[in-house]
């Protein structure tokens, strides 16, 4: 019951903020273009309270699931659109396009600002005093230097016994150079030199470029959720399982496991899995490829024992990191949509309100800041991109119709528009019902029942 309440409240707050910001974009640009806005509402349903200023009723309604903006004459068939200079339909098409684009644009801005704030004020780095290597990529710079899993870094380019933050920071500064390094291997001191390849950003250097994966935690990799029709599900893995070893290697986080599978180029791997305190017989799984990356098809549980500390970036670095976050997540969303349309990814992988609520509840209860800001920014990007899809009822559909009218140099028949919107509404409701059903069947109470 506690988790349900947390997830519900987190979902209401998250979706409420995202949708209100989206509608605020429409509202501001509509006002600037001289369109009469009859209502700006937080929530839906019966009006609870509010105030009226000018032509607009600013109100809070009973159901706090987002909000809406009501513009005069925005819906097809409203008679006042024909002769009212303040009506939406009486304004030039380019202004109506701007109003349509403004909502998604505000979602993009919100995601960017959220991540700038996170990187600039709350950026967290692992607070690891001893740098121990969990995995070294074969044929990488670290492998050529003779480094091995289990090595403890004792000296790195003049730093003695560096912690993780100082090690990562110095590696970023030393990229594209060769530096001296000494490690403790089972009580023996090994001295060598390591060439650090170029990385995109010295302030957040990707150690995996050199083939280095640091051990952050002690525990096994937990499984939060198993994806439908994935190798993990077909092998019998379940939510709550722990992956103790992979081909005898002990991995504690997902990134070195992914790198290990990439090195194996999709060959079958043998998992040692713990379930309810007991070790299962060895399980053989063949990874599949997604975006040229080999995967098993499960969502890992968030490790509970990663010690973190706040180490804010400078403003310019925070802006660059936020830009990279938004660009990377936007490309990922577009790729997923492309694969859905080309049937390369199952629609069952999509999450709707229930899935978002579960993720929001988990982020709200997480000890660290990144899950909260990362999820909020990701949802905002999703909302913006999906609303730009050229589907009637969505902002992208409105923009598409306006572009077609601009090319035709005349308005599309109102009857045709009404039929398009009616058909789109039916399709959208059916799709929403499917997503809801798909969400519910992925809840733990149902996934535990799967063979």
N, C-alpha and C positions, 0 to 999 in steps of 0.2 A: 504493500500500500504506500509506503514511504517513497519508493522509487517511482511509482505511478504519479504521485502528487508532484514530485520534483520534475519529472518529465513533462507533465501537463503545464506547470507554471513556466518552465523554461521554454517550452514550445510557444506558449501564448506571448511571452515577452519577445522571443526571437522573431517570430513571424509578424507580430505586431509592429515592431520597429522596422523590419525590412519593408513591409507593405506600406506603412505610413510614409517612410522616406521616399518610396517609389511614387506614391500619390502626391507627395510634396513637390516632386519634380514637375508632374503634370500641372499642379496648382500654380506654381510660381510662373511657369512659362505661359500658361493660359492667361493669368492676370497681366503679364507683360504685353501680351498680344491683344488685350482688350476683350477677351472672352468673359462673359458673365459666369461666375462660379456660384451656384446656388447653395452648395453645401460642401464642407470639408469635414469628414467624419472619421473619428477614431472608433472603430468597431462597426458592427452591423446591428440591424434590428431596431427595437424601440429606442427613442431618444431618452437618455437619462438626464443630462444637463448640458449646458453650453451657453453661448451668447451669439448674438448677431451683430456683425459689423459690416456696414455697407450692404451689398447684395448677398453676402455669404453668411450662412449659418454654420458656425464652428461648434461642433457637438461631439459628445461622447455617448456611444450607444451601448446597448446591453451586452452584445456578444463581442468580446475584445479580440477578435481574430483578424487583425489588420485594419483596414479602413477603405474609404473611397472618396473620390471627388465627383460631384455632380455638376456638370456644365450644361448650361441652357442649350437645348437642341443638339446634343451630342449623339442621341440615338436615332437610327433611321426611322422616318415616318413622323417625327415630331413636327407639327405644323408651324411652330414658332420659328423654326430654322429658316423658313422661306423669306421672311420680311423683317426679322429682328436683327439689328446691327450688332447686338451683343451675343448672338447665338453662335455656337461653334461652327455650324455649317455655313454661316454667312461670311466666314473669314477665308482668306486665300489658302490655297492648298498647301503652300510652303509653310504657312504658320501652323496649320493643323498637323503637318509632318513634324515640325519642331515640338509641338505639344506631345505628340506620340513618342518621340525619341527621348524626351526629357525624363520620363519615369525610369527607363532602363539606365540612362546616363547617371542619374542620381544614385542608383544602386552600385554602379561601377565606382563612383566617387566615394560612396560610403565604405566599400571594401578597401579602397586604397587608403583612406584616412584611418580606418581601424588598424590596418597593418603598419602604417607609419607610426601610429601611437604605440602599438605593441613593440616594434623594433626600437623606437626611440626612447621609450620609458620603462618597458616591462620585459625586454628581451631576456630570455633565460638560457643559460648555458649549463651543461652538466658540471656539477661541483664535485669533480672526481680528483682526489689527491694523488692517486697512483695510476699512471697510464699503463694499462695492460692490454696487449693486442689479443683480440678475440679471433680474428681471421686475417690472413694475408692472401691477397689474390695471386694465384699462380701467374708467372711471367710478368708481373707488375714491377714497378720500380722498387717497392719494398721487398719483393721476392728476390730480385736481382741483388739487393743489398744484403741478402742472407737473413732477413727478419723472419720470425716464425710465430705462429699462434702461441700464446702463453708468455711471450717476452714482455718484460717490464722495462720501460724506458727510464734510464738513470741519468742520461745526459743527452741534450739535443741542442746543437749549435751554441754551446756555452751555457745553456740552462741546466742547472743541476736539479735532478728529481722534479721535473716540471709537473704541474697539475694539468688537467685536460685543457683548461682555458688558455693557459700560457703556451702550451704545446701547439694548439690549433692556431693561435695568434701568430706565433713565430713561424709556423709552417706557411701561413699566408704571406708573411713578409719575405720568406726565403724562396718562394716559388720560382721555378726555372733556374735554380741553383743547386749545387751539390753541397751538403752539409755533413759534418761529423755527427755520429750518433753512437751511443753505447747502451747496451741493454743487459739486463740481468736474466739469464736463462738457467733456471734450476740451480741458482746459487753461483753460476759462472758469469763473469763479465765478458761480453762480446763487443768488440769495437769494430765499427764499419763506417761507411759513408752512404748517404741516401740522396739521390737526385729527385727533387720535387717538381713534378710537371706544372705547367701553367694552369691556373684556375680562373674562373670568371670574375672573382671578387676576393681581394686580399682580406677583407673584413670578415668573411664567412667562408673560409677555405674548405673545400670538399676533400677530406683526407682520403676518400675512396679513389680519387684520381691517382694517388700514389700506391693504391692497393692496401691501404691501412684501414682496419675496422677496430675501433677501441671497444673494450668490454665496459658497458655501462652498469649492468646489473648482474646479480648472481643467479636468479631464478631461470626456469625454462620459459620457452615461448608459449604463452597462453593463447587459446583460440576463443575469440569472442563470438564469431558467427561464421558459418560455413555457407559459401555461395551455392545456389542451386545448380545442378548439372555440371559441377566442377570435379576435377580429379580428387580433391579432398573429400567431397561428399561421396563419390563413388567408392573411395577407399574405406569409407565408414567413419571418418572423423566427425566429431560432434562438438557443439558449443560446450565450453568448459574443459575440454581436453588440454593437455600440455605436451608439447614436443620436446622431449628430453634430449634426444640426439638424432642426428641425420648422418647416416653412413658412419656412425661412430663418433662424429664430431659434435661437440657440445656448443650449440648456439643459444644465445640468451636474448637476442633481439632479431628482428626480421631482416634488416639490411644485409648482414653477412650471409644469412640463409639465401637471400635472393642472388647475391653475388656468387655463392657456391653453385646454385642451380644454373646460373648463366655460364659459369666455367664448364659445367658438365654438358651444356648445349642440349638439354632436354632428356638426357638419359635417365632411366628410372632411379629413384633414390629409396632408401630404406629408412623408415621412421621408427624411432622408439617413442611410444606414446604412453602417457600416464592418464588414467581416468579414475576419478573417485579414489585416489590413493593407491591404485593398483597399476602395475605395468602390463600393458597389452602385448600380445605376440607381435613380432616385427611386421610392419605394414609397408608394402611396396607401392609407391606412387610414381606415375610418370607426369612430370610438369607439362603445362601447356603454355603457348606463347600469347602474350598480349602486349601490343606496342613494342615488339621485339624484345620483350622481357619475359623470362620464364617464371611461371607462378603456379601455385597449388590451388588457389581459390578459397581463401579464408581471410577473415578480418581478424588481425591479432588483438589480443587484449592489451590494454595499456599497462605497461609495467608499473608496479606500485612503488618500487624502491629506487627509482632514479633520483639521486640528490641533485637539486638544481639551485642556482643562484642567479639573481638579477644582475645583468651586465649590459646596460643600455648602449646602443650604437649612437654615433654622432648623427646629426640630422640628415646630412647628405647620404650617409650609408643607409639610414633607415628608409629614406625615399627610394634608393636604389633597390633595397631588399624588398620593399613593398611592391615596387614595379615588377620585380621578378616573380614574386608570389602571385600577383594578379595575372600576369601574362601566362605563367605556367599553368595555373588553374583554369584559365579561360581556354587555353589550347586543349587541355584535358577534357573539358566539358564538350567542346566542339567535336573532338575525336570520338567520344562516347556516342554523341548524337549521330555522327556519320556511321558508326558501326551498327547502331540500332536500325538506321534506315536501310543499310545494306545487309541486314540479318547476320552480321558477324558477331553480335552480342545479343543475348536473350533479353527480352523485355522484362523478364523476371528479376533481372539484376537492378531494376529501377527501385527507388524508394520514394514514398509519398509522405503524407502527413504523419503517419504512425512511425515510419522510419526516421523522419526528421525529429520527431518528439523523443524517440529513444536516444538518438545521437545528442540532442540538446540536453537531455537529462544526464547523460554520461559526462558531457562537457561541463555542465554546471557543478557536478560533484568531483570533477578532477581537481587535483591539488594545484596544478600549474595553470598559467595564464594562456599558453598557446592553444590548447584545445578550445577554449572559449572564443578567443579572437579569430583563430583559424576557421572554426566552424561558421561563425557569424559572417566573416568575409566571404567564405566559400558559398554560403547560402545566398548572400547578396549578389555575388557574381552569377550564380545559377539563375536567380530570379531575373536579373537583367538580360542575360543571354536568351533564356527561354521566352521572355516577353518580346524579343526581337524576331522570333521565329515567324515566318510569313503565313500565319494561320489566323483566319478570321476570329474575332473576339479579342485576340491578343494585340498588343501595340504593333507588332510586325505586320499583322494582317491589315490593320488600318493604314499603315504606311504603304503597303503593297497596293491596296486599292486606290490610294491617292496617287501613286506613281502611274498606275494604269490610266486613271482619269486624266492625268497631266499629258500622257502620251496621246490619248484619244482626243484631248482638248474638249471634253464634255463629261458631264456627270454620268455615272452608271445609274441605270433605272433604279428607283427606290424599291420597287417590287423585287428586283433581282437581288439587291442588297439584303432585304429582309429575308429572302429565301436562303441566301448564303449564310447569314448569321444564325438562322434557325437550324440549319443543317450542322453548322459548326458547333452550336450549343449541344445538340444531341450527341455528336461524336465526343465532345469534351467531357460530358457527363459519363458516357460509357467508359472512356479511358480512365477517368477519375475513379470510377467504381472498380475497374480492374486493378489499378494501382493500390487502392485501399485493401482489396482482397489479397493481393500479392504481399502487401505490408504485414497484414495480420498473420498470414501463413508462415512468415519468417520469424515470428516471435518465438522465444525459447520454448514455450509450452507446446508449440507445434513441431519445432525442429527436433526436439528430443524424441518425438514419436516416429521420425523418419527412419527407415531401415539403414 
